[in-house]
Amino acid sequence: MPSNLYTLDNSIVQSEMARKSDVSSPYYGEPRKFDPTFRGPISNRSCTDVFCCVIFIIVILGYIALGTVAWLHGDPRKVIYPTDSYGQFCGQKGTPNAKKSILFYFNILKCANPAVLINLQCPTTQMCVSKCPDRFATYTDMQMQYQITAAPWEYYRRFCKPGFNNPTKPVAQVLRDEDCPSMIVPSRPFLQRCFPDFITLNGTLTVAKRTHFKDALDKARSVTELRDAANGITGLVDAKEVGMKIVEDYAASWNWILIGLVIALVVSLIFILLLRFTAGLLLWFTIIAVILVIAYGIWHCYLEFSLLRQQPGADVTIVDIGFQTDVTVYLHLSQTWLIFLIALCTIEASILIILIFLRKRVRIAIALLREGSKAVSYIMSTLFYPIITFLLLAICISYFSVTSVFLASSGDAIYKVMAAEPNCMYANKTCDPETFNKTNVSKTCPGAQCTFAFYGGETPYHRYLFILQLSNLLIFLWLVNFIIALGQCTLAGAFASYYWARRKPQDIPTCPLFSSFSRAIRYHTGSLAFGALILALVQMARIILEYLDSKLKGASNVAARFLLCCLKCCFWCLERFIKFMNRNAYIMIAIYGKCFCTSARDAFCLLMRNVVRVAVLDRVTDFLLFLGKVLIAGSVGVIAFFFFTHKIPIVQEDVPTLHYYWVPLLTVIFGSYLIAHGFFSVYAMCVDTLFLCFCEDLERNDGSPEKPFLMSAELHSILRKTEHH
């Protein structure tokens, strides 16, 4: 008999048979009968959930049609380029505005906030200009200076309507017809729009070192009025400056970031391979290493906190200094290190408590991980399957993004009456700029103009654009979940073929990963799509609840907010449960080839019949794998930290000069974690599959010569320990 087949001793056999024969046991469904012909994932399959498969294919074809229609009607230029009051794009090549890429607002004081400026329309004339104004000036001052020299007018006319050349026109009529702006203020371009050039001097907000100025009617104005009109722009401008510095840092350090990610890739692969031979030693080393690293972090934070407490000015709180673009400012505050200290102490205590109370289960979980490493070593191609998932997700996300942009930019230019007087009966009415001057609107409402408002239309396509956007989002979620489900089912089928092989590796089928992928696509597309649709609907509901929550912020209806909060919590729990059930249902589909509902029911009943093992072993293995990912990301991050902070003498001259060293550092840490997660996700799927097969093996067989277990020596050890603990 092969070494991996075991006959349990009489005590274990009797205890297992007694457990199965106990009618008072809280069983969920009947255990499976012994089937001597069962050899793992069955090959004689039939298509499952055909109706859902047909619907899924029709939806995909409809999604392609939706993207085609959006491409025909949409115009991304409406998103890329700002639009003036006449619906013309600023900076578009081949148009009169080709060299005028910036949008200028005649009277920015009429603009309430940046949301109006960027997303909607500000109730003032908007023109495309090549440069923003760089000085204070009013139309009245320009007229007075024009009597002496024409130079002020030549500069001021850059910001007037094209073709207007009457500098002597009365100010009141100019302002009424909005031929020119009443005043111009020093501005700079941001998001291709001219915004006042705010500068803080000694805590005072200024524009060109001035706090007050006069408009065309000689009325005193304050810089704070400009700030209120462009509320939040100062923060956005600072964010833009930070963004430019971040881009420069990426440009200077991208090659070193790439090297760090390659190191993370190699370390992750070595870690997985070492688990094959030294799983116990490596995992205990991982646990101890994580504990020691966090302990060092606690000591370092306490040391910094103690030193800063003795320095004057370091006791300022984070709230007092507010948002700062220079992150290093926060590192000079004792409160920052106190927060780090508390957080690390909490994490350290949590890990120690888990290890103390679950130390026996940790040893059992390590044995399960060792068995998983054997399966991965026999089917090494599974480690690279996440690349296929990544490529499919990239295609899906790209298609969704492009379709969203084209849908958002679908529509014709809509013009509306912009009234100078608040009581105009034609205000916000749709108009035609070509025939506007022939109507009596301007007579009824002096100063009214027909200006561009937004892009839209009255056709059925335009009326249902919002529904189409929601459909785009729902189908996107469906496709993303289907791609993930396909990966889980494919990996589960490959690892199940390893478990049920009587002789390993002789009985493992050739190309198990490709065979499993083919089975999933050919027979179970409908079942995978069914499970993905259920999850997508729950995720869609969560997105809608988040949208409603953002709209109700600040509302006085406490009951509505409480109800919404409860719904968000319930749907979050529901999403987590469905993800868990789908994952196990896909494993059962990969093994038995049944429909989704039957597989989900069988998986749920099987897990409930082994609820203790599920609650302990499954969660502990996830915890150990998480520590492995943290160790890999943390170790590569520590090396990157010493490198980018010039603390490695050998390579000090090669370190690039950076604005913020944390930009490449965080990129390396986050990227390393994602790479480790990609490898360990395969490992986690392997463990989950082996665990479910292990539970199936216990119910199908009893370890007798007639019904031998197919588990290896390690899993035999797990059975013995779980029965006694």
Beta strands, then each sheet from edge to edge (+ up, - down):
strand 1: 102-105
strand 2: 126-129
strand 3: 137-138
strand 4: 183-184
strand 5: 187-190
strand 6: 193-196
strand 7: 198-201
strand 8: 204-207
strand 9: 212-214
strand 10: 220-222
strand 11: 412-418
strand 12: 430-431
strand 13: 449-456
sheet 1: 1+ 2-
sheet 2: 3+ 4-
sheet 3: 5+ 6-
sheet 4: 7+ 8-
sheet 5: 9+ 10-
sheet 6: 12+ 11- 13+
end
